[in-house]
Amino acid sequence: MTSDDTPLDESVLDDAESAYRDARARLAEVPVEVVVTNHVMGLYELAAIHLSATPPRLHEAALAIDALACLVEGLGERLGPDSVTMAEALSNIRIAFVQIKNSAG
């Protein structure tokens, strides 16, 4: 039953389960380094969003940067060919954080 007490169509559930299985199968084919790198970039973007807020949300940005550092510094070259780029991104977002924190007073 749905929230309005109409019966749930079983085919909708079957389609959703099939789509979920297909998505998992596709994800399993992607190199893990690519998936982790996508998460790293997501944390980078999250930090940038909080740094660019008015006023900057430094506490939130710091947490995203720390999580980013855990992955980049903790995994290092295991991130694959993009490990250098990820380390540079971490360095850049840290510099931006310090600059924004200092300008915020």
MOPAC internal coordinates of N, CA, C and O (Angstrom, degrees):
PM7 1SCF
backbone

  N    0.0000 0     0.00 0     0.00 0    0    0    0
  C    1.4598 1     0.00 0     0.00 0    1    0    0
  C    1.5316 1   109.46 1     0.00 0    2    1    0
  O    1.2310 1   121.43 1   -33.51 1    3    2    1
  N    1.3097 1   114.87 1   146.49 1    3    2    1
  C    1.4530 1   119.80 1   175.70 1    5    3    2
  C    1.5113 1   108.66 1   -95.31 1    6    5    3
  O    1.2310 1   120.57 1     0.21 1    7    6    5
  N    1.3303 1   116.52 1  -179.79 1    7    6    5
  C    1.4612 1   120.05 1  -177.34 1    9    7    6
  C    1.5179 1   112.70 1   -63.71 1   10    9    7
  O    1.2310 1   119.43 1   157.69 1   11   10    9
  N    1.3394 1   118.69 1   -22.31 1   11   10    9
  C    1.4675 1   119.96 1   178.64 1   13   11   10
  C    1.5354 1   111.34 1   -99.38 1   14   13   11
  O    1.2310 1   120.26 1  -160.64 1   15   14   13
  N    1.3344 1   117.10 1    19.36 1   15   14   13
  C    1.4618 1   125.23 1   175.87 1   17   15   14
  C    1.5295 1   114.08 1    65.14 1   18   17   15
  O    1.2310 1   119.61 1  -159.21 1   19   18   17
  N    1.3248 1   118.34 1    20.79 1   19   18   17
  C    1.4537 1   120.04 1   172.52 1   21   19   18
  C    1.5241 1   107.90 1   -90.31 1   22   21   19
  O    1.2310 1   120.32 1   -36.25 1   23   22   21
  N    1.3122 1   116.99 1   143.75 1   23   22   21
  C    1.4591 1   119.06 1  -178.79 1   25   23   22
  C    1.5326 1   111.01 1   -63.72 1   26   25   23
  O    1.2310 1   121.15 1   -37.52 1   27   26   25
  N    1.3164 1   115.40 1   142.48 1   27   26   25
  C    1.4545 1   121.26 1   179.32 1   29   27   26
  C    1.5183 1   109.20 1   -84.21 1   30   29   27
  O    1.2310 1   120.71 1   -52.26 1   31   30   29
  N    1.2996 1   116.25 1   127.74 1   31   30   29
  C    1.4500 1   122.09 1  -179.75 1   33   31   30
  C    1.5245 1   108.63 1   -68.87 1   34   33   31
  O    1.2310 1   120.44 1   -59.87 1   35   34   33
  N    1.3266 1   116.77 1   120.13 1   35   34   33
  C    1.4649 1   121.97 1  -178.57 1   37   35   34
  C    1.5220 1   111.59 1   -60.09 1   38   37   35
  O    1.2310 1   120.03 1   149.45 1   39   38   37
  N    1.3286 1   117.55 1   -30.55 1   39   38   37
  C    1.4642 1   119.35 1  -179.91 1   41   39   38
  C    1.5256 1   110.88 1   -66.05 1   42   41   39
  O    1.2310 1   120.02 1   149.36 1   43   42   41
  N    1.3215 1   117.57 1   -30.64 1   43   42   41
  C    1.4634 1   121.19 1   177.04 1   45   43   42
  C    1.5245 1   109.35 1   -64.81 1   46   45   43
  O    1.2310 1   120.41 1   135.96 1   47   46   45
  N    1.3231 1   116.83 1   -44.04 1   47   46   45
  C    1.4664 1   120.91 1   177.77 1   49   47   46
  C    1.5221 1   110.99 1   -64.57 1   50   49   47
  O    1.2310 1   120.51 1   137.04 1   51   50   49
  N    1.3235 1   116.64 1   -42.96 1   51   50   49
  C    1.4595 1   120.09 1   178.69 1   53   51   50
  C    1.5293 1   111.30 1   -61.49 1   54   53   51
  O    1.2310 1   120.75 1   137.73 1   55   54   53
  N    1.3357 1   116.17 1   -42.27 1   55   54   53
  C    1.4634 1   120.23 1   178.29 1   57   55   54
  C    1.5238 1   111.01 1   -63.84 1   58   57   55
  O    1.2310 1   120.35 1   138.85 1   59   58   57
  N    1.3226 1   116.93 1   -41.15 1   59   58   57
  C    1.4653 1   120.84 1   179.98 1   61   59   58
  C    1.5219 1   110.53 1   -65.33 1   62   61   59
  O    1.2310 1   120.35 1   137.39 1   63   62   61
  N    1.3234 1   116.93 1   -42.61 1   63   62   61
  C    1.4658 1   120.59 1   178.75 1   65   63   62
  C    1.5307 1   110.71 1   -64.42 1   66   65   63
  O    1.2310 1   120.42 1   139.82 1   67   66   65
  N    1.3036 1   116.80 1   -40.18 1   67   66   65
  C    1.4637 1   121.22 1   178.59 1   69   67   66
  C    1.5304 1   110.36 1   -64.72 1   70   69   67
  O    1.2310 1   120.48 1   136.32 1   71   70   69
  N    1.3110 1   116.69 1   -43.68 1   71   70   69
  C    1.4685 1   120.73 1   178.83 1   73   71   70
  C    1.5252 1   110.37 1   -63.24 1   74   73   71
  O    1.2310 1   120.51 1   140.86 1   75   74   73
  N    1.3177 1   116.62 1   -39.14 1   75   74   73
  C    1.4638 1   121.58 1   178.68 1   77   75   74
  C    1.5342 1   110.44 1   -63.76 1   78   77   75
  O    1.2310 1   120.53 1   134.39 1   79   78   77
  N    1.3170 1   116.59 1   -45.61 1   79   78   77
  C    1.4731 1   120.56 1   178.10 1   81   79   78
  C    1.5213 1   111.25 1   -62.23 1   82   81   79
  O    1.2310 1   120.36 1   138.33 1   83   82   81
  N    1.3318 1   116.92 1   -41.67 1   83   82   81
  C    1.4630 1   121.15 1   178.55 1   85   83   82
  C    1.5280 1   111.11 1   -63.30 1   86   85   83
  O    1.2310 1   120.39 1   136.93 1   87   86   85
  N    1.3226 1   116.85 1   -43.07 1   87   86   85
  C    1.4651 1   120.95 1   179.40 1   89   87   86
  C    1.5170 1   110.76 1   -63.15 1   90   89   87
  O    1.2310 1   120.25 1   137.84 1   91   90   89
  N    1.3188 1   117.12 1   -42.16 1   91   90   89
  C    1.4737 1   120.95 1   178.06 1   93   91   90
  C    1.5274 1   110.43 1   -63.43 1   94   93   91
  O    1.2310 1   120.08 1   138.62 1   95   94   93
  N    1.3076 1   117.45 1   -41.38 1   95   94   93
  C    1.4651 1   120.94 1  -179.83 1   97   95   94
  C    1.5293 1   110.47 1   -64.48 1   98   97   95
  O    1.2310 1   120.47 1   137.73 1   99   98   97
  N    1.3422 1   116.70 1   -42.27 1   99   98   97
  C    1.4677 1   119.68 1   178.69 1  101   99   98
  C    1.5238 1   110.63 1   -65.12 1  102  101   99
  O    1.2310 1   120.46 1   138.58 1  103  102  101
  N    1.3161 1   116.72 1   -41.42 1  103  102  101
  C    1.4612 1   120.86 1   179.67 1  105  103  102
  C    1.5212 1   111.33 1   -63.67 1  106  105  103
  O    1.2310 1   120.36 1   143.25 1  107  106  105
  N    1.3188 1   116.91 1   -36.75 1  107  106  105
  C    1.4662 1   120.97 1   179.82 1  109  107  106
  C    1.5242 1   111.65 1   -65.52 1  110  109  107
  O    1.2310 1   119.98 1   158.40 1  111  110  109
  N    1.3227 1   117.65 1   -21.60 1  111  110  109
  C    1.4660 1   121.70 1   179.87 1  113  111  110
  C    1.5266 1   112.71 1   -84.22 1  114  113  111
  O    1.2310 1   120.10 1   163.66 1  115  114  113
  N    1.3145 1   117.42 1   -16.34 1  115  114  113
  C    1.4663 1   121.66 1  -178.18 1  117  115  114
  C    1.5280 1   108.67 1   -82.68 1  118  117  115
  O    1.2310 1   119.91 1   -44.69 1  119  118  117
  N    1.3289 1   117.77 1   135.31 1  119  118  117
  C    1.4697 1   119.00 1   176.55 1  121  119  118
  C    1.5301 1   110.75 1   -57.20 1  122  121  119
  O    1.2310 1   121.03 1   -42.13 1  123  122  121
  N    1.3045 1   115.64 1   137.87 1  123  122  121
  C    1.4621 1   120.60 1  -176.72 1  125  123  122
  C    1.5283 1   110.91 1   -58.24 1  126  125  123
  O    1.2310 1   120.00 1   143.80 1  127  126  125
  N    1.3381 1   117.60 1   -36.20 1  127  126  125
  C    1.4677 1   120.29 1   179.56 1  129  127  126
  C    1.5223 1   111.30 1   -56.91 1  130  129  127
  O    1.2310 1   120.65 1   142.75 1  131  130  129
  N    1.3270 1   116.36 1   -37.25 1  131  130  129
  C    1.4595 1   121.02 1  -179.56 1  133  131  130
  C    1.5344 1   110.34 1   -67.23 1  134  133  131
  O    1.2310 1   120.45 1   136.51 1  135  134  133
  N    1.3069 1   116.74 1   -43.49 1  135  134  133
  C    1.4675 1   120.73 1  -179.87 1  137  135  134
  C    1.5261 1   110.23 1   -65.39 1  138  137  135
  O    1.2310 1   120.29 1   134.30 1  139  138  137
  N    1.3258 1   117.05 1   -45.70 1  139  138  137
  C    1.4656 1   120.43 1  -179.94 1  141  139  138
  C    1.5279 1   109.78 1   -64.16 1  142  141  139
  O    1.2310 1   120.01 1   138.31 1  143  142  141
  N    1.3214 1   117.58 1   -41.69 1  143  142  141
  C    1.4620 1   121.05 1   178.54 1  145  143  142
  C    1.5314 1   110.63 1   -61.03 1  146  145  143
  O    1.2310 1   120.25 1   141.66 1  147  146  145
  N    1.3200 1   117.13 1   -38.34 1  147  146  145
  C    1.4686 1   119.98 1   175.74 1  149  147  146
  C    1.5247 1   111.06 1   -61.29 1  150  149  147
  O    1.2310 1   120.41 1   140.21 1  151  150  149
  N    1.3128 1   116.82 1   -39.79 1  151  150  149
  C    1.4722 1   120.19 1   177.80 1  153  151  150
  C    1.5290 1   110.64 1   -67.89 1  154  153  151
  O    1.2310 1   120.73 1   140.66 1  155  154  153
  N    1.3275 1   116.20 1   -39.34 1  155  154  153
  C    1.4665 1   119.93 1   176.57 1  157  155  154
  C    1.5266 1   109.74 1   -57.87 1  158  157  155
  O    1.2310 1   120.86 1   132.19 1  159  158  157
  N    1.3271 1   115.95 1   -47.81 1  159  158  157
  C    1.4620 1   119.00 1  -179.52 1  161  159  158
  C    1.5293 1   111.98 1   -65.86 1  162  161  159
  O    1.2310 1   120.73 1   148.13 1  163  162  161
  N    1.3228 1   116.21 1   -31.87 1  163  162  161
  C    1.4588 1   119.25 1   175.33 1  165  163  162
  C    1.5246 1   111.41 1   -63.64 1  166  165  163
  O    1.2310 1   120.35 1   139.39 1  167  166  165
  N    1.3265 1   116.94 1   -40.61 1  167  166  165
  C    1.4679 1   120.53 1   176.84 1  169  167  166
  C    1.5194 1   111.35 1   -66.72 1  170  169  167
  O    1.2310 1   120.80 1   141.58 1  171  170  169
  N    1.3325 1   116.07 1   -38.42 1  171  170  169
  C    1.4622 1   120.84 1   175.86 1  173  171  170
  C    1.5359 1   109.65 1   -59.13 1  174  173  171
  O    1.2310 1   120.84 1   131.14 1  175  174  173
  N    1.3144 1   116.01 1   -48.86 1  175  174  173
  C    1.4712 1   120.69 1   179.53 1  177  175  174
  C    1.5277 1   111.43 1   -62.24 1  178  177  175
  O    1.2310 1   120.63 1   139.92 1  179  178  177
  N    1.3209 1   116.40 1   -40.08 1  179  178  177
  C    1.4636 1   120.52 1   178.83 1  181  179  178
  C    1.5233 1   110.17 1   -61.12 1  182  181  179
  O    1.2310 1   120.39 1   135.05 1  183  182  181
  N    1.3250 1   116.86 1   -44.95 1  183  182  181
  C    1.4610 1   120.66 1   177.49 1  185  183  182
  C    1.5256 1   110.59 1   -61.11 1  186  185  183
  O    1.2310 1   120.54 1   135.36 1  187  186  185
  N    1.3229 1   116.57 1   -44.64 1  187  186  185
  C    1.4648 1   120.74 1  -179.34 1  189  187  186
  C    1.5301 1   111.58 1   -62.42 1  190  189  187
  O    1.2310 1   120.42 1   140.94 1  191  190  189
  N    1.3112 1   116.81 1   -39.06 1  191  190  189
  C    1.4702 1   120.60 1   178.21 1  193  191  190
  C    1.5262 1   110.48 1   -60.55 1  194  193  191
  O    1.2310 1   120.83 1   134.58 1  195  194  193
  N    1.3335 1   116.01 1   -45.42 1  195  194  193
  C    1.4679 1   119.32 1  -178.70 1  197  195  194
  C    1.5239 1   111.33 1   -71.14 1  198  197  195
  O    1.2310 1   119.99 1   146.85 1  199  198  197
  N    1.3165 1   117.63 1   -33.15 1  199  198  197
  C    1.4683 1   119.72 1   177.35 1  201  199  198
  C    1.5219 1   111.68 1   -69.81 1  202  201  199
  O    1.2310 1   119.97 1   148.75 1  203  202  201
  N    1.3173 1   117.67 1   -31.25 1  203  202  201
  C    1.4637 1   120.58 1  -177.60 1  205  203  202
  C    1.5225 1   113.36 1   -89.18 1  206  205  203
  O    1.2310 1   120.35 1   179.64 1  207  206  205
  N    1.3163 1   116.93 1    -0.36 1  207  206  205
  C    1.4680 1   120.42 1   178.14 1  209  207  206
  C    1.5281 1   109.57 1   -67.57 1  210  209  207
  O    1.2310 1   121.14 1   -21.34 1  211  210  209
  N    1.3106 1   115.42 1   158.66 1  211  210  209
  C    1.4551 1   120.84 1   176.20 1  213  211  210
  C    1.5205 1   109.21 1  -117.50 1  214  213  211
  O    1.2310 1   119.63 1   -70.76 1  215  214  213
  N    1.3199 1   118.30 1   109.24 1  215  214  213
  C    1.4650 1   128.42 1    -6.25 1  217  215  214
  C    1.5315 1   109.94 1   -74.22 1  218  217  215
  O    1.2310 1   120.75 1   -17.10 1  219  218  217
  N    1.3313 1   116.18 1   162.90 1  219  218  217
  C    1.4665 1   118.96 1   179.04 1  221  219  218
  C    1.5360 1   110.58 1   -59.51 1  222  221  219
  O    1.2310 1   121.14 1   -39.50 1  223  222  221
  N    1.3150 1   115.43 1   140.50 1  223  222  221
  C    1.4695 1   121.28 1   178.25 1  225  223  222
  C    1.5288 1   106.96 1   -98.90 1  226  225  223
  O    1.2310 1   121.73 1   -97.06 1  227  226  225
  N    1.3272 1   114.30 1    82.94 1  227  226  225
  C    1.4586 1   121.17 1  -171.61 1  229  227  226
  C    1.5179 1   113.13 1   -65.63 1  230  229  227
  O    1.2310 1   119.99 1   141.61 1  231  230  229
  N    1.3107 1   117.62 1   -38.39 1  231  230  229
  C    1.4680 1   120.01 1  -179.75 1  233  231  230
  C    1.5266 1   110.42 1   -62.50 1  234  233  231
  O    1.2310 1   120.29 1   134.76 1  235  234  233
  N    1.3132 1   117.06 1   -45.24 1  235  234  233
  C    1.4533 1   121.21 1   179.56 1  237  235  234
  C    1.5280 1   111.03 1   -66.39 1  238  237  235
  O    1.2310 1   120.69 1   137.63 1  239  238  237
  N    1.3318 1   116.29 1   -42.37 1  239  238  237
  C    1.4687 1   120.20 1   178.62 1  241  239  238
  C    1.5214 1   110.56 1   -62.23 1  242  241  239
  O    1.2310 1   120.49 1   139.17 1  243  242  241
  N    1.3257 1   116.66 1   -40.83 1  243  242  241
  C    1.4697 1   120.63 1  -179.62 1  245  243  242
  C    1.5227 1   111.15 1   -62.18 1  246  245  243
  O    1.2310 1   120.27 1   139.59 1  247  246  245
  N    1.3134 1   117.09 1   -40.41 1  247  246  245
  C    1.4612 1   119.93 1   178.87 1  249  247  246
  C    1.5264 1   111.07 1   -64.66 1  250  249  247
  O    1.2310 1   120.30 1   136.17 1  251  250  249
  N    1.3236 1   117.03 1   -43.83 1  251  250  249
  C    1.4682 1   120.56 1   178.42 1  253  251  250
  C    1.5348 1   110.39 1   -63.72 1  254  253  251
  O    1.2310 1   120.27 1   139.61 1  255  254  253
  N    1.3195 1   117.09 1   -40.39 1  255  254  253
  C    1.4694 1   120.75 1   179.02 1  257  255  254
  C    1.5252 1   110.43 1   -66.58 1  258  257  255
  O    1.2310 1   120.10 1   138.97 1  259  258  257
  N    1.3127 1   117.40 1   -41.03 1  259  258  257
  C    1.4680 1   120.04 1   178.21 1  261  259  258
  C    1.5287 1   111.26 1   -63.93 1  262  261  259
  O    1.2310 1   120.22 1   140.25 1  263  262  261
  N    1.3250 1   117.18 1   -39.75 1  263  262  261
  C    1.4695 1   120.71 1   177.45 1  265  263  262
  C    1.5286 1   109.88 1   -65.60 1  266  265  263
  O    1.2310 1   120.72 1   138.05 1  267  266  265
  N    1.3161 1   116.22 1   -41.95 1  267  266  265
  C    1.4578 1   122.01 1   176.41 1  269  267  266
  C    1.5289 1   110.23 1   -58.96 1  270  269  267
  O    1.2310 1   120.45 1   135.50 1  271  270  269
  N    1.3236 1   116.74 1   -44.50 1  271  270  269
  C    1.4664 1   121.32 1   179.64 1  273  271  270
  C    1.5217 1   111.32 1   -63.87 1  274  273  271
  O    1.2310 1   120.47 1   141.12 1  275  274  273
  N    1.3180 1   116.71 1   -38.88 1  275  274  273
  C    1.4726 1   119.54 1   178.63 1  277  275  274
  C    1.5291 1   110.41 1   -57.22 1  278  277  275
  O    1.2310 1   120.58 1   136.84 1  279  278  277
  N    1.3000 1   116.49 1   -43.16 1  279  278  277
  C    1.4625 1   120.05 1  -179.64 1  281  279  278
  C    1.5225 1   111.69 1   -72.55 1  282  281  279
  O    1.2310 1   120.48 1   129.27 1  283  282  281
  N    1.3226 1   116.69 1   -50.73 1  283  282  281
  C    1.4639 1   120.46 1  -173.81 1  285  283  282
  C    1.5263 1   111.06 1   -67.17 1  286  285  283
  O    1.2310 1   120.55 1   131.08 1  287  286  285
  N    1.3224 1   116.56 1   -48.92 1  287  286  285
  C    1.4626 1   119.41 1  -178.40 1  289  287  286
  C    1.5234 1   111.74 1   -76.65 1  290  289  287
  O    1.2310 1   120.96 1   145.62 1  291  290  289
  N    1.3058 1   115.78 1   -34.38 1  291  290  289
  C    1.4566 1   119.24 1  -179.55 1  293  291  290
  C    1.5141 1   113.53 1   -71.21 1  294  293  291
  O    1.2310 1   120.42 1   144.79 1  295  294  293
  N    1.3191 1   116.79 1   -35.21 1  295  294  293
  C    1.4609 1   120.35 1  -177.55 1  297  295  294
  C    1.5249 1   113.10 1   -96.28 1  298  297  295
  O    1.2310 1   120.18 1   152.32 1  299  298  297
  N    1.3131 1   117.26 1   -27.68 1  299  298  297
  C    1.4590 1   121.47 1   176.55 1  301  299  298
  C    1.5176 1   112.83 1    51.30 1  302  301  299
  O    1.2310 1   120.89 1    52.40 1  303  302  301
  N    1.3122 1   115.91 1  -127.60 1  303  302  301
  C    1.4635 1   121.64 1  -175.72 1  305  303  302
  C    1.5248 1   113.28 1   -67.60 1  306  305  303
  O    1.2310 1   120.30 1   166.93 1  307  306  305
  N    1.3217 1   117.02 1   -13.07 1  307  306  305
  C    1.4649 1   119.24 1   176.98 1  309  307  306
  C    1.5256 1   111.63 1   -65.09 1  310  309  307
  O    1.2310 1   120.41 1   164.69 1  311  310  309
  N    1.3447 1   116.82 1   -15.31 1  311  310  309
  C    1.4634 1   120.61 1   176.60 1  313  311  310
  C    1.5257 1   111.41 1   -72.88 1  314  313  311
  O    1.2310 1   120.50 1   173.19 1  315  314  313
  N    1.3196 1   116.64 1    -6.81 1  315  314  313
  C    1.4540 1   120.24 1   176.27 1  317  315  314
  C    1.5073 1   112.34 1    88.37 1  318  317  315
  O    1.2310 1   120.84 1    23.79 1  319  318  317
  N    1.3310 1   116.01 1  -156.21 1  319  318  317
  C    1.4625 1   120.51 1  -174.00 1  321  319  318
  C    1.5285 1   113.98 1   -63.68 1  322  321  319
  O    1.2310 1   119.92 1   162.05 1  323  322  321
  N    1.3107 1   117.76 1   -17.95 1  323  322  321
  C    1.4668 1   120.67 1   179.34 1  325  323  322
  C    1.5191 1   112.99 1   -90.71 1  326  325  323
  O    1.2310 1   119.57 1  -174.40 1  327  326  325
  N    1.3288 1   118.42 1     5.60 1  327  326  325
  C    1.4633 1   120.46 1  -176.10 1  329  327  326
  C    1.5226 1   112.41 1   -60.98 1  330  329  327
  O    1.2310 1   120.00 1   142.30 1  331  330  329
  N    1.3245 1   117.61 1   -37.70 1  331  330  329
  C    1.4690 1   120.52 1   179.17 1  333  331  330
  C    1.5301 1   109.91 1   -66.97 1  334  333  331
  O    1.2310 1   120.58 1   136.65 1  335  334  333
  N    1.3120 1   116.50 1   -43.35 1  335  334  333
  C    1.4682 1   120.64 1   178.27 1  337  335  334
  C    1.5198 1   111.09 1   -61.68 1  338  337  335
  O    1.2310 1   120.54 1   139.74 1  339  338  337
  N    1.3226 1   116.57 1   -40.26 1  339  338  337
  C    1.4633 1   120.50 1   179.55 1  341  339  338
  C    1.5331 1   110.81 1   -66.27 1  342  341  339
  O    1.2310 1   120.29 1   140.80 1  343  342  341
  N    1.3285 1   117.05 1   -39.20 1  343  342  341
  C    1.4712 1   121.03 1   177.92 1  345  343  342
  C    1.5302 1   110.22 1   -65.11 1  346  345  343
  O    1.2310 1   120.40 1   140.80 1  347  346  345
  N    1.3298 1   116.84 1   -39.20 1  347  346  345
  C    1.4630 1   120.57 1   177.63 1  349  347  346
  C    1.5266 1   111.12 1   -66.70 1  350  349  347
  O    1.2310 1   120.64 1   140.13 1  351  350  349
  N    1.3199 1   116.38 1   -39.87 1  351  350  349
  C    1.4717 1   120.14 1   177.42 1  353  351  350
  C    1.5174 1   110.33 1   -62.18 1  354  353  351
  O    1.2310 1   120.34 1   136.91 1  355  354  353
  N    1.3184 1   116.95 1   -43.09 1  355  354  353
  C    1.4698 1   120.74 1   177.80 1  357  355  354
  C    1.5235 1   110.08 1   -60.34 1  358  357  355
  O    1.2310 1   120.28 1   133.45 1  359  358  357
  N    1.3122 1   117.06 1   -46.55 1  359  358  357
  C    1.4646 1   120.63 1   179.10 1  361  359  358
  C    1.5200 1   111.11 1   -59.73 1  362  361  359
  O    1.2310 1   120.10 1   136.24 1  363  362  361
  N    1.3220 1   117.41 1   -43.76 1  363  362  361
  C    1.4644 1   121.93 1  -179.22 1  365  363  362
  C    1.5193 1   112.26 1   -63.63 1  366  365  363
  O    1.2310 1   120.41 1   137.39 1  367  366  365
  N    1.3339 1   116.83 1   -42.61 1  367  366  365
  C    1.4667 1   118.72 1  -177.86 1  369  367  366
  C    1.5266 1   110.31 1   -71.47 1  370  369  367
  O    1.2310 1   120.51 1   148.89 1  371  370  369
  N    1.3256 1   116.63 1   -31.11 1  371  370  369
  C    1.4736 1   119.53 1   175.33 1  373  371  370
  C    1.5279 1   110.46 1   -66.19 1  374  373  371
  O    1.2310 1   120.20 1   136.74 1  375  374  373
  N    1.3196 1   117.21 1   -43.26 1  375  374  373
  C    1.4636 1   120.85 1   177.66 1  377  375  374
  C    1.5229 1   110.12 1   -61.32 1  378  377  375
  O    1.2310 1   120.23 1   135.01 1  379  378  377
  N    1.3228 1   117.16 1   -44.99 1  379  378  377
  C    1.4624 1   121.29 1   178.68 1  381  379  378
  C    1.5197 1   110.68 1   -60.15 1  382  381  379
  O    1.2310 1   120.48 1   138.32 1  383  382  381
  N    1.3264 1   116.69 1   -41.68 1  383  382  381
  C    1.4658 1   120.46 1   179.06 1  385  383  382
  C    1.5357 1   110.73 1   -59.08 1  386  385  383
  O    1.2310 1   120.67 1   131.07 1  387  386  385
  N    1.3210 1   116.33 1   -48.93 1  387  386  385
  C    1.4749 1   120.52 1  -178.78 1  389  387  386
  C    1.5247 1   110.40 1   -61.70 1  390  389  387
  O    1.2310 1   120.22 1   135.32 1  391  390  389
  N    1.3277 1   117.19 1   -44.68 1  391  390  389
  C    1.4565 1   120.60 1   179.69 1  393  391  390
  C    1.5182 1   111.65 1   -61.66 1  394  393  391
  O    1.2310 1   120.30 1   135.57 1  395  394  393
  N    1.3123 1   117.04 1   -44.43 1  395  394  393
  C    1.4652 1   120.82 1  -178.89 1  397  395  394
  C    1.5208 1   110.25 1   -69.20 1  398  397  395
  O    1.2310 1   120.14 1   138.80 1  399  398  397
  N    1.3081 1   117.34 1   -41.20 1  399  398  397
  C    1.4779 1   121.00 1   177.91 1  401  399  398
  C    1.5275 1   110.23 1   -61.06 1  402  401  399
  O    1.2310 1   120.37 1   135.68 1  403  402  401
  N    1.3209 1   116.89 1   -44.32 1  403  402  401
  C    1.4607 1   120.29 1  -179.99 1  405  403  402
  C    1.5220 1   112.33 1   -66.23 1  406  405  403
  O    1.2310 1   120.24 1   142.66 1  407  406  405
  N    1.3233 1   117.14 1   -37.34 1  407  406  405
  C    1.4675 1   119.70 1  -179.77 1  409  407  406
  C    1.5219 1   112.21 1   -76.08 1  410  409  407
  O    1.2310 1   120.78 1   158.43 1  411  410  409
  N    1.3426 1   116.12 1   -21.57 1  411  410  409
  C    1.4646 1   120.07 1   178.86 1  413  411  410
  C    1.5328 1   110.81 1   -78.32 1  414  413  411
  O    1.2310 1   120.73 1   166.57 1  415  414  413
  N    1.2992 1   116.20 1   -13.43 1  415  414  413
  C    1.4552 1   120.22 1   175.73 1  417  415  414
  C    1.4770 1   112.54 1    92.83 1  418  417  415
  O    1.2310 1   120.10 1   180.00 1  419  418  417

